Amino acid sequence: MSEAGRVPSPAAPPAVATAAPEEKKGKEPEREKLPPIVSAGAGAAAGLDRGAKGQISTFSSFISTVSQKKEVAENRSSPTHLVFPNIKNVRDLPPICLDVRQKQRSSVDAFSSEMKAPVLPESTIPTQPKTMKDFQDDIEKVKSSGDWKAVHDFYLTTFDSFPELNAAFKREANASFNTIEDSGINAKFVNAVYDALLNTPQDIQKTVLKGIINSLLREWKGPRTKDDLRAYFILLQNPQFNNTSTYVIYAHLLRQIATLVEADHHFLVHWFKNNDSHHYLRSAFSSPKKVIIYSHGKMVKCDPAIQLAKKRLSQKRFKQLVERLLQFISLRLFPAKPEEFPPITKCSWWIPSATKVLALLNTANNLVHLPLIPYTDFYNFTLDHIDLMEEYHTWQSFGNSHRFSFCQYPFIISITAKKIIIQRDSEQQMISIARQSLVDKVSRRQRPDMNMLFLNMKVRRTHLVSDSLDELTRKRADLKKKLKVTFVGEAGLDMGGLTKEWFLLLIRQIFHPDYGMFTYHKDSHCHWFSSFKCDNYSEFRLVGILMGLAVYNSITLDIRFPPCCYKKLLSPPIIPSDQNTTVGICNVTVDDLSQIMPELAHGLSELLSYEGNVEEDFYSTFQVFQEEFGIIKSYNLKPGGDKITVTNQNRKEYVQLYIDFLLNKSIYKQFAAFYYGFHSVCASNALMLLRSEEVEILVCGSPELDMHALQRSTQYDGYAKTDLTIRYFWDVVLGFPLDLQKKLLHFTTGSDRVPVGGMADLNFKISKNETSTNWLPVAHTCFNQLCLPPYKSKKDLKQKLIIGISNSEGFGLE
């Protein structure tokens, strides 16, 4: 499967998802009738079952085309081109949305002319009725007079039709505004009108809804104009759609937007991305007091506080759009009052339509260099309570067909739900492999042994790495079985503690600086792959296998890789069928380098912004130097690089080649072994659902701590939660600053991060240690257990606890 996706043909797809047989013969489609406002559930069945799940393929191809066009634009200046082969056993599962495969940001210029909608003549716009100041004056007059007539007339006229909406909110009534960067809408005016709407009398609010119904019932002839798109853009922001009584109208609006052609979606995505009052683009060059920005192509200066306030406003509005759609989906899935909605059989298209529109917003959010809202704000936690495996199997079976599945839009699925899918998928694979082992034993007339149901590791503590590597190499067919570890010469059953201890000890040893596999960067507090060449990279494969086993066995590892590592780990997310295909290669930027080597990244950024003569002042060539075992070696960044001088004209190419060399080429063999090790355990289509940030959370846990949640879920042995020592303990811990709370978590569990399931998944236990109160607390990291002496005072407990957690070696990596 190719990450790039198929380039759409110049011919625009039909504007409606599915057509009745009469429409295919050229007849005008029969218009659907929206129900009256006063009865949201009555008469809503008329025509709702038509086109329920249409155009999923077309819509999906648009979203993936955004990724493709961006990738092409980036690769023009990138030394490493991604080529993904056809991947077997995936059954036509292309990237359904930006998050399945594509994590980069897109350039506005990345779209070819074939993606641009034809410029159609705009309809005649009525005369603009009022300015924003006129409207605000009318609102102020109401406060003194109580007369709503002028305000009522404004809303009646404005929302009567799409042309009237454009007349009211278009900055220049007769201007075309056919660019993707500027919708031409007076966003401040739209916000003011909607903010005032919810405080108006009910008759005005009903007037607005009636006008929207009339607009949506309009008979469409030919493609939509940009004024039509502007109207959709404005109507989607209507806060009235927070009310379930308006959901039938809202659903029809969403369906019309979802079934627009690709080029129209292209415009809407960029308008959402730029939905700010002044459409500012922040420059890379800024000073502490003034920020240099670009407003419609002109460079101006703006106070950072003002700029931040504008961004926050834009974030607030954007987040409201997302939350409204998520609420719509949740309430359709689990309605508080089912009688409010039409039967699900009559409106099965509601959720697909809303999800598609949400995908447009998600794409817009990902196109911004600094996303407007976190990707986690698109999670719909209601989906945690549906049959996730049915959704997954539907996606597996039908792929990109007209059969809707939430897995086609993984950005909406929470990391908790994705973990459930991955674990259950892995459990099914484990069961299948174990069953096959049992059948093989029986067929050979051998006595079944329960140990064949597990991946049994027998290792010596004195030869931990070599024994682990040998065992995993011999038992590579059993990697998907449940892991059990035995230390040679030691009695005991592995109930989870020995497995965790094996992970902790092995990771600690492999990542030790003396081992030479990874380099620890103190500035960024993370590890990166050593570029030293060697004959055997099997130990890097072992680290990849360890990470995969940790995911499948729900073990949180104390590993500090930069985010770039997980982005490379999903490049591609499924092992290519062609073994000659490069893996672990992705587009890298200065931002990626800054997460590993911040000083070097800063130096390269300074080179890019240097205003003097680069050639004369720096005297550099397209060549880099690295120290390997005390010997300085040079590498050309391009053929003949040692003879090519870096100049003002080619410095961007130099920086990109330099970063690509450091993060891709110089460590290719090491990372490829690591990649294949991870995917030998985690080979699953479920990985296509994950963002790189989510892979990191699955492996290392979340950095977000909730100590109150830990308090609620803690178990006690020898203590009761009402005992004075326990009350002292929680008073002290809840008052700790974040760094001490992390030290406590690291001291007791071996990691300062939280599993995907939250603090409750830690199974944290406090046991009474019947020793002298002069002793420090003791921790058993393999069991997430803290042994606490019965200290007599809060001061004594705090002092001893801080000493214990601040001076223990633990299983840290540095």
C-alpha positions in Angstrom: 0.0 0.0 0.0 1.4 3.4 -0.9 1.4 6.2 1.5 1.1 8.7 -1.3 -2.3 7.6 -2.5 -3.9 8.1 -5.9 -4.0 11.4 -7.6 -7.6 12.3 -8.4 -8.6 12.7 -11.9 -9.4 16.2 -13.1 -13.1 15.3 -13.5 -15.0 16.3 -10.3 -16.9 13.5 -8.6 -20.6 13.9 -8.2 -21.7 16.3 -5.5 -24.1 13.8 -3.9 -23.0 10.6 -2.3 -25.4 8.1 -3.9 -28.0 8.7 -6.5 -31.3 7.1 -7.1 -31.8 5.3 -10.4 -33.8 8.3 -11.8 -30.9 10.6 -11.0 -28.5 8.5 -13.1 -30.7 9.0 -16.1 -30.2 12.8 -15.8 -33.5 13.6 -14.0 -33.5 16.1 -11.2 -33.3 14.4 -7.8 -36.4 14.6 -5.6 -35.6 17.0 -2.8 -35.7 15.8 0.7 -38.0 17.6 3.1 -36.7 18.6 6.5 -39.1 18.3 9.4 -40.6 21.3 11.1 -38.5 22.8 13.9 -41.2 22.2 16.6 -41.1 18.4 16.2 -37.6 17.2 15.7 -38.6 13.6 15.6 -41.7 13.8 13.5 -41.5 13.2 9.8 -37.8 12.8 9.8 -37.8 9.5 8.1 -38.6 11.0 4.7 -35.7 10.2 2.4 -33.2 9.8 5.3 -32.2 6.3 4.3 -30.9 7.4 0.9 -27.2 7.8 0.5 -26.5 6.5 4.0 -22.9 5.7 3.6 -22.0 7.0 0.2 -18.7 8.4 -1.0 -16.5 7.1 1.7 -14.0 6.1 -0.9 -14.1 9.5 -2.6 -14.0 11.4 0.7 -11.1 9.2 2.0 -9.1 9.7 -1.2 -9.4 13.5 -0.7 -8.0 13.2 2.8 -5.2 11.0 1.7 -4.5 13.3 -1.3 -3.8 16.0 1.2 -1.1 13.8 2.6 0.1 12.8 -0.9 0.4 16.4 -2.2 2.2 17.5 1.0 4.6 14.6 0.8 5.4 15.4 -2.8 6.1 19.0 -1.9 8.3 18.0 1.0 10.2 15.5 -1.1 11.2 18.1 -3.6 13.7 19.4 -1.1 14.3 16.2 0.8 17.2 13.9 0.0 15.3 10.8 0.9 12.2 9.9 -1.0 9.7 7.5 0.6 8.5 4.7 -1.6 6.1 2.2 -0.1 5.4 -1.0 -1.9 2.2 -3.0 -2.0 1.7 -4.5 1.4 0.3 -8.0 1.4 -2.6 -9.2 3.5 -4.0 -5.7 4.0 -7.0 -6.0 1.7 -7.1 -2.6 0.2 -6.7 -0.5 3.3 -5.3 2.8 2.2 -4.7 5.7 4.6 -8.3 6.7 5.3 -7.4 9.9 7.0 -4.3 12.0 7.8 -3.6 10.2 11.0 -3.5 6.6 9.6 -0.2 7.0 7.8 0.6 10.7 7.6 1.9 12.7 10.5 3.6 15.6 8.8 2.2 19.1 8.1 1.0 20.1 4.6 2.1 23.0 2.6 -0.5 25.3 1.0 1.4 25.1 -2.2 1.4 21.3 -2.3 -1.8 21.0 -4.3 -1.7 20.8 -8.0 -4.1 22.6 -10.3 -6.2 19.6 -10.7 -7.2 19.8 -7.1 -8.5 23.4 -7.5 -12.2 23.7 -8.1 -13.1 25.5 -11.3 -13.8 29.1 -10.7 -17.6 29.4 -11.2 -19.5 32.7 -11.6 -20.7 33.8 -8.2 -24.4 34.4 -7.7 -25.5 38.0 -7.4 -25.1 39.1 -3.8 -27.8 41.2 -2.2 -26.9 44.5 -0.7 -25.2 44.2 2.6 -28.0 45.0 5.2 -25.9 46.0 8.2 -22.4 46.5 9.3 -21.0 44.9 12.5 -21.3 48.3 14.2 -24.9 48.7 13.1 -25.7 45.2 14.5 -24.0 45.9 17.8 -25.8 49.3 18.1 -29.1 47.5 17.6 -28.3 45.0 20.4 -27.4 47.9 22.7 -30.7 49.7 21.9 -32.6 46.5 22.9 -31.3 46.8 26.4 -32.9 50.2 26.9 -36.0 49.8 24.7 -36.8 46.1 24.8 -37.7 46.3 21.1 -36.3 43.4 19.2 -37.7 44.3 15.8 -34.5 45.5 14.2 -32.6 42.5 15.5 -35.3 40.2 14.4 -35.3 41.6 10.9 -31.6 41.2 10.7 -31.7 37.5 11.6 -34.7 37.0 9.3 -32.9 38.5 6.3 -29.4 37.1 7.0 -30.3 33.5 7.4 -33.0 33.4 4.7 -30.7 32.1 2.0 -27.0 31.4 1.1 -26.8 34.7 -0.9 -28.1 36.6 2.1 -25.5 35.0 4.4 -22.8 36.1 2.0 -24.2 39.6 1.8 -24.1 39.9 5.6 -20.7 38.3 6.4 -18.6 38.7 3.2 -16.0 41.4 3.8 -16.6 42.7 0.3 -19.9 41.7 -1.2 -18.9 41.5 -4.8 -15.4 40.2 -4.4 -14.7 36.6 -5.5 -12.4 35.4 -2.7 -11.5 32.2 -4.6 -8.3 31.5 -2.7 -7.9 28.7 -0.2 -6.0 31.0 2.2 -8.8 33.6 2.7 -12.5 32.7 3.0 -13.4 36.3 2.6 -15.7 36.1 5.7 -15.7 38.7 8.4 -15.1 36.2 11.2 -15.5 38.8 14.0 -19.0 39.7 12.7 -20.0 36.0 12.5 -18.8 35.5 16.0 -20.7 38.5 17.3 -23.9 37.5 15.6 -23.7 33.9 16.9 -22.8 35.1 20.4 -25.8 37.3 20.5 -28.2 34.7 19.0 -28.5 32.5 22.1 -29.6 35.5 24.2 -32.4 36.5 21.8 -36.1 35.5 22.2 -37.2 32.1 21.0 -39.1 33.5 18.0 -35.8 34.9 16.6 -34.0 31.6 17.2 -36.8 29.7 15.4 -36.6 32.2 12.6 -32.9 31.4 12.1 -33.6 27.7 12.0 -36.4 28.1 9.5 -34.1 30.1 7.3 -31.5 27.4 7.5 -34.1 24.8 6.5 -35.1 26.8 3.5 -31.4 27.2 2.5 -30.7 23.4 2.8 -33.9 22.6 0.8 -32.7 24.7 -2.1 -32.5 22.8 -5.4 -28.9 22.5 -6.5 -28.0 22.7 -10.2 -24.4 22.1 -11.0 -21.4 22.4 -8.7 -21.3 24.6 -5.6 -19.9 28.1 -5.9 -17.5 29.5 -3.4 -20.4 31.5 -1.9 -22.2 28.3 -1.2 -19.0 27.0 0.6 -18.9 30.2 2.6 -22.5 29.6 3.6 -21.7 26.1 4.8 -18.7 27.4 6.6 -20.8 30.0 8.4 -23.7 27.7 9.2 -21.5 25.0 10.7 -20.5 27.5 13.4 -24.1 28.0 14.6 -24.2 27.4 18.4 -27.9 26.4 18.2 -26.7 23.0 17.0 -25.6 22.2 20.6 -29.2 21.6 21.3 -30.5 18.1 20.5 -33.8 19.6 19.2 -31.9 20.9 16.2 -30.1 17.7 15.4 -32.3 16.7 12.4 -31.4 20.0 10.8 -27.7 19.7 11.8 -27.6 16.2 10.3 -28.7 17.4 6.9 -26.2 20.3 7.0 -23.5 17.8 7.8 -24.5 15.4 5.0 -24.5 18.2 2.5 -21.0 19.2 3.6 -19.7 15.6 3.7 -20.9 14.9 0.2 -19.2 17.9 -1.4 -16.6 17.2 -4.1 -12.9 16.9 -3.1 -12.0 20.4 -4.4 -14.7 21.9 -2.2 -13.4 20.0 0.8 -10.0 21.3 -0.1 -11.2 24.9 0.4 -13.1 24.2 3.6 -10.1 22.5 5.2 -7.9 25.5 4.6 -10.6 28.0 5.6 -10.9 26.1 8.9 -7.1 26.1 9.3 -7.1 29.9 8.8 -10.2 30.6 10.8 -8.8 33.6 12.6 -9.9 37.2 12.6 -6.9 38.5 10.7 -5.5 35.3 9.1 -2.0 35.8 10.5 0.9 33.5 9.8 3.6 33.6 12.4 7.1 33.9 11.1 10.0 31.8 12.2 11.9 34.9 13.1 10.7 36.8 16.2 12.0 38.9 18.9 11.0 38.8 22.6 9.1 42.0 22.3 7.7 42.1 18.8 6.7 39.2 16.6 7.2 39.6 12.8 4.1 38.2 11.1 2.6 38.3 7.7 -0.9 39.7 7.0 -2.1 39.1 3.5 1.5 39.1 2.2 2.6 42.2 4.1 5.1 42.0 6.9 4.0 43.8 10.0 4.8 43.7 13.7 2.5 42.7 16.5 2.8 42.4 20.2 3.0 38.7 21.2 0.3 39.2 23.9 -2.1 40.4 21.3 -1.2 37.6 18.9 -1.6 35.0 21.7 -5.1 36.4 22.5 -6.1 36.1 18.9 -4.8 32.6 18.7 -6.6 31.6 21.8 -9.9 33.0 20.4 -9.4 31.0 17.3 -8.6 27.9 19.3 -11.7 28.4 21.4 -14.0 28.6 18.3 -12.3 25.7 16.6 -12.6 23.5 19.7 -16.3 24.3 20.0 -16.8 23.0 16.4 -15.0 19.8 17.3 -16.9 19.3 20.6 -20.2 19.9 18.9 -19.6 17.2 16.4 -18.3 14.8 19.0 -21.4 15.4 21.1 -23.6 14.8 18.1 -22.0 11.4 17.5 -22.1 10.4 21.1 -25.8 11.3 21.6 -26.7 9.5 18.4 -24.9 6.4 19.6 -26.3 6.6 23.2 -29.3 9.0 23.3 -30.4 10.1 26.7 -33.9 10.4 25.3 -34.3 8.1 22.3 -37.7 9.5 21.4 -36.0 12.8 20.5 -34.4 11.2 17.4 -35.7 9.3 14.4 -35.2 5.5 14.5 -31.5 4.6 13.9 -32.6 2.6 10.8 -33.9 5.9 9.3 -30.8 8.0 10.0 -27.9 5.6 9.7 -26.1 8.3 7.7 -25.9 10.7 10.6 -22.8 9.3 12.2 -20.8 8.8 9.0 -21.7 12.3 7.8 -20.6 13.9 11.2 -17.4 11.8 11.2 -16.5 12.9 7.7 -16.9 16.6 8.6 -14.9 16.0 11.8 -12.2 14.5 9.5 -12.0 17.8 7.6 -11.4 19.6 10.9 -8.8 17.1 11.9 -7.0 17.5 8.6 -7.1 21.3 9.1 -5.7 21.0 12.6 -2.8 18.8 11.3 -2.0 21.2 8.5 -1.1 23.9 11.0 2.6 23.9 12.1 1.4 24.3 15.7 -2.0 22.6 15.9 -4.9 24.7 17.0 -5.9 22.0 19.6 -4.2 18.8 20.8 -4.9 15.7 18.7 -6.4 14.2 21.9 -9.3 16.7 21.7 -10.6 14.7 18.7 -11.0 11.6 20.9 -14.6 10.4 21.4 -14.5 8.5 24.6 -18.0 7.2 24.0 -16.5 4.9 21.5 -14.7 3.1 24.4 -18.1 1.5 25.2 -19.0 0.2 21.7 -17.9 -3.2 20.2 -14.5 -2.1 19.1 -13.5 -5.4 17.6 -16.6 -5.4 15.4 -15.5 -2.0 14.1 -12.0 -3.4 13.6 -13.1 -6.5 11.8 -15.5 -4.5 9.6 -12.5 -2.3 8.6 -10.4 -5.4 8.0 -13.0 -7.0 5.9 -14.4 -4.1 3.9 -11.5 -1.7 4.0 -12.3 1.4 2.0 -15.7 0.3 0.7 -19.1 1.9 1.5 -19.3 0.0 4.8 -18.6 2.6 7.5 -16.3 1.9 10.4 -14.8 4.2 13.0 -11.4 2.6 12.2 -11.5 4.4 8.9 -11.1 7.6 11.0 -8.7 6.5 13.8 -8.2 10.1 15.0 -11.6 9.8 16.7 -10.6 6.6 18.6 -9.0 7.2 22.0 -5.6 5.7 22.9 -7.4 3.5 25.5 -9.7 2.1 22.8 -6.8 1.6 20.4 -4.9 -0.3 23.1 -7.9 -2.6 23.6 -8.0 -3.3 19.9 -4.3 -4.0 19.7 -4.3 -6.2 22.8 -7.4 -8.2 21.7 -5.9 -8.5 18.2 -2.7 -9.8 19.8 -4.6 -12.1 22.1 -6.3 -13.6 19.1 -3.0 -14.1 17.4 -1.5 -15.6 20.6 -4.4 -18.0 21.0 -4.2 -19.0 17.3 -0.5 -19.8 17.6 -0.9 -21.6 20.9 -3.8 -23.7 19.4 -1.6 -24.6 16.5 1.2 -25.7 18.8 -1.3 -27.9 20.7 -2.6 -29.4 17.5 1.0 -30.2 16.3 1.7 -31.9 19.6 -1.4 -34.1 19.5 -0.8 -35.0 15.8 2.7 -36.3 16.7 1.1 -38.3 19.6 3.1 -36.2 22.1 1.7 -35.3 25.6 0.6 -31.6 25.6 2.6 -29.3 27.9 1.1 -26.1 29.2 4.4 -24.4 28.8 3.9 -24.4 25.0 1.2 -21.8 25.5 3.8 -19.3 26.6 6.9 -17.6 25.4 9.2 -19.1 28.1 12.5 -17.2 28.6 15.2 -18.8 30.7 18.1 -16.5 31.3 21.1 -16.1 33.6 21.5 -12.8 35.4 25.2 -12.9 34.6 24.6 -13.2 30.9 21.4 -11.3 30.6 21.7 -9.7 27.1 23.3 -12.7 25.3 20.9 -15.2 26.9 17.9 -13.1 26.1 19.1 -12.6 22.5 19.6 -16.4 22.1 16.3 -17.3 23.5 14.3 -14.7 21.4 16.2 -15.9 18.3 15.4 -19.5 18.9 11.8 -18.8 19.8 10.9 -16.2 17.3 7.8 -18.2 16.3 6.5 -17.8 19.8 6.9 -14.1 20.2 3.2 -13.5 20.2 2.6 -15.8 23.1 2.2 -14.7 26.7 5.7 -14.0 28.1 7.0 -15.8 31.2 10.5 -15.4 32.5 12.7 -17.7 34.7 16.0 -16.7 36.1 18.3 -19.8 36.0 19.1 -21.1 39.5 16.3 -19.1 41.2 13.1 -20.6 42.5 9.8 -18.9 41.9 6.9 -18.6 39.5 6.5 -15.7 37.2 3.2 -13.9 38.2 4.3 -10.8 36.4 7.0 -9.6 38.7 9.8 -11.6 37.1 8.8 -10.4 33.7 8.9 -6.8 34.7 12.2 -7.3 36.4 13.6 -8.9 33.2 12.5 -5.9 31.2 13.9 -3.4 33.7 17.3 -5.1 34.1 17.7 -5.7 30.3 16.8 -2.1 29.4 19.1 -0.8 32.1 22.0 -2.8 30.8 21.5 -2.2 27.0 21.1 1.6 27.4 24.2 2.0 29.7 26.7 4.3 28.0 29.4 1.7 28.3 27.5 -0.6 26.1 27.8 1.8 23.2 24.5 1.0 21.4 22.9 4.3 22.3 24.1 7.8 23.1 22.5 9.8 25.9 22.0 13.5 25.2 21.9 15.4 28.4 20.4 18.6 26.9 17.4 16.7 25.7 17.4 13.9 28.3 16.9 11.3 25.6 18.8 8.5 23.9 19.6 8.2 20.2 21.1 5.4 18.1 24.9 5.3 17.9 26.2 5.7 14.4 29.2 3.5 14.9 29.4 0.8 12.3 29.6 -2.9 13.3 29.2 -6.3 11.7 26.1 -7.4 13.7 23.1 -5.3 14.5 21.2 -8.1 16.2 21.2 -6.3 19.6 19.3 -3.4 18.0 16.8 -6.0 16.8 16.6 -7.2 20.4 15.6 -3.7 21.6 12.9 -3.6 19.0 11.6 -7.0 20.1 11.6 -5.8 23.7 9.5 -2.7 22.8 7.0 -4.9 20.9 6.8 -7.4 23.8 6.2 -4.6 26.2 3.2 -3.4 24.2 1.7 -6.9 23.9 2.3 -7.7 27.6 1.2 -4.3 29.0 4.6 -3.4 30.4 5.6 0.2 30.6 9.3 0.7 29.8 11.5 3.5 31.1 12.9 4.4 27.7 13.6 7.9 26.6 13.5 8.0 22.8 12.7 11.3 21.0 9.3 11.6 19.2 11.2 11.3 15.9 12.0 7.6 16.8 8.3 6.6 16.8 7.6 8.5 13.6 10.3 6.4 12.0 8.9 3.3 13.6 5.7 3.8 11.6 7.5 4.4 8.3 5.7 2.3 7.1 3.4 0.9 9.8 3.3 -2.5 8.1 6.4 -4.4 7.1 6.9 -4.1 3.3 6.6 -7.4 1.3 9.7 -6.3 -0.7 12.7 -6.8 1.5 14.7 -4.4 -0.6 12.4 -1.5 0.4 13.9 1.0 2.8 12.2 1.1 6.2 12.4 3.6 9.1 13.0 6.5 6.8 10.8 9.6 7.2 10.9 13.3 6.5 12.8 15.0 9.3 13.1 18.7 10.1 15.0 21.1 12.4 12.2 20.5 15.0 13.0 16.8 15.0 16.7 17.5 15.5 16.0 19.9 18.3 14.3 17.2 20.3 17.6 15.3 20.3 20.5 17.8 19.8 19.0 21.2 20.6 22.3 23.1 20.4 23.1 21.8 16.9 19.5 22.5 15.8 19.8 26.0 17.1 23.0 26.5 15.2 21.4 25.3 11.9 18.5 27.6 12.5 21.0 30.5 12.9 22.6 29.5 9.7 19.2 29.6 7.9 18.5 33.1 9.2 22.0 34.5 8.9 21.9 37.8 7.1 25.5 38.0 6.1 27.5 36.2 3.4 27.3 32.5 4.4 30.0 31.4 1.9 32.6 33.9 3.1 31.8 33.8 6.9 31.2 30.1 7.5 33.4 28.6 4.8 31.6 25.2 5.0 31.1 22.5 2.4 28.4 19.8 2.0 30.4 17.5 4.2 30.1 16.4 7.9 32.6 15.0 10.3 32.0 12.3 13.0 34.2 10.8 15.6 34.2 7.0 15.6 36.3 5.2 18.2 38.7 8.2 18.4 39.0 8.6 14.7 37.5 11.6 12.8 35.7 10.5 9.7 34.2 12.6 7.0 31.0 12.0 4.9 29.7 13.8 1.9 26.1 14.9 2.1 25.8 14.6 -1.7 28.1 13.4 -4.5 31.2 15.7 -4.5 30.0 17.4 -1.4 33.5 18.2 -0.2 33.9 20.5 -3.2 30.5 22.2 -2.9 30.5 25.4 -0.8 27.5 26.3 1.4 26.1 29.6 0.2 23.1 31.7 0.9 21.3 30.1 -2.0 21.9 26.4 -1.1 21.9 26.6 2.7 18.4 25.2 3.0 19.5 22.1 1.0 22.6 21.8 3.2 20.6 21.9 6.4 18.0 19.4 5.2 20.7 17.0 4.0 22.6 17.4 7.2 19.5 16.6 9.3 18.6 13.7 7.0 22.1 12.3 7.4 22.1 12.4 11.2 18.5 11.1 11.7 18.2 8.7 8.8 21.2 7.7 6.7 24.0 7.5 9.3 21.9 5.1 11.5 20.0 3.3 8.8 21.2 -0.3 9.5 20.8 0.2 13.3 17.3 1.5 13.0 16.3 -1.0 10.3 17.2 -3.9 12.7 15.3 -2.1 15.5 12.3 -1.6 13.2 12.2 -5.3 12.1 12.5 -6.4 15.8 9.5 -4.3 16.9 7.3 -5.3 13.9 8.2 -9.0 14.4 6.1 -8.8 17.5 3.6 -6.1 16.6 2.9 -7.0 13.0 -0.7 -6.0 12.9 -3.0 -3.8 10.8 -4.0 -2.2 14.1 -0.7 -0.3 14.0 -2.2 1.7 11.1 -4.6 3.2 13.6 -1.8 4.8 15.7 -0.1 8.2 15.6 3.6 8.2 16.5 2.8 10.0 19.7 0.4 7.1 20.6 3.0 4.5 20.0 5.3 6.3 22.4 2.5 6.3 25.1 1.9 2.6 24.5 5.5 1.8 25.0 6.5 4.3 27.7 3.3 5.5 29.2 1.8 8.9 29.6 3.7 11.8 31.3 0.4 13.1 32.7 0.2 12.3 36.5 -3.0 12.3 38.5 -1.9 11.6 42.1 -5.6 11.8 43.3 -6.4 9.0 41.0 -3.4 7.0 42.4 -4.7 7.6 45.9 -8.2 6.3 45.0 -6.8 3.1 43.4 -4.1 2.3 46.0 -4.2 -1.0 47.8 -3.0 -1.5 51.4 -1.3 -4.3 53.2 -1.0 -3.9 57.0 -2.4 -0.4 56.8 -5.9 1.0 56.4 -6.5 4.1 54.3 -7.7 5.9 57.5 -4.5 5.1 59.4 -2.6 8.2 60.5 0.6 7.2 58.6 -1.4 6.8 55.4 -3.1 10.2 55.9 0.3 11.8 56.5 1.7 10.0 53.4 -1.0 11.4 51.0 -0.9 14.9 52.6 2.8 14.9 51.8 2.6 13.4 48.3 -0.3 15.5 47.1 1.7 18.6 48.2 4.8 17.5 46.4 5.9 19.5 43.3 5.6 17.5 40.0 9.3 16.6 40.0 9.1 14.9 43.4 5.9 13.1 42.4 7.7 11.7 39.4 10.6 10.6 41.5 8.2 8.8 43.8 6.5 7.0 40.9 10.0 6.1 39.5 11.1 4.9 42.9 8.1 2.6 43.3 7.4 1.4 39.7 10.7 1.8 37.8 9.1 4.5 35.5 7.8 8.0 36.1 5.1 7.5 33.5 1.6 6.2 33.7 0.1 3.3 31.8 -2.5 4.0 29.1 -5.3 2.8 31.4 -4.3 5.4 34.0 -3.1 5.1 37.6 -5.5 2.3 38.4 -3.6 0.0 36.0 -0.4 0.4 38.2 -1.9 -1.8 40.9 0.0 0.4 43.4 0.3 -1.0 46.9 1.5 0.4 50.2 2.7 -2.2 52.7 3.5 -1.8 56.3 7.2 -2.3 57.1 7.5 -3.4 60.7 10.9 -1.8 61.2 12.4 1.1 63.0 11.0 4.5 62.0 14.7 5.5 61.5 14.7 3.5 58.3 13.9 4.9 54.9 11.0 3.6 52.8 11.7 0.6 50.6 10.2 -0.2 47.1 9.7 -3.4 45.2 9.5 -2.0 41.6 8.6 -5.4 40.1 5.3 -5.3 42.1 4.8 -1.5 42.2 5.0 -1.8 46.0 6.1 0.7 48.6 7.1 -0.6 52.1 6.5 2.3 54.5 7.5 2.2 58.2 4.9 3.6 60.7 6.3 7.1 61.0 4.9 9.0 63.9 4.8 12.5 62.4 4.2 14.1 59.0 7.5 15.9 59.2 9.5 12.7 59.8 7.6 10.9 57.0 8.2 13.7 54.5 11.9 13.9 55.3 12.5 10.2 55.0 10.4 9.9 51.9 12.3 12.7 50.1 15.7 11.2 51.0 14.5 7.8 49.8 13.1 8.8 46.4 15.9 11.3 45.7 18.9 9.1 46.4 17.9 5.7 45.1 19.5 4.4 42.0 16.4 2.6 40.8 16.2 1.3 37.3 16.8 4.6 35.6 18.8 5.0 32.4 20.9 7.9 33.5 
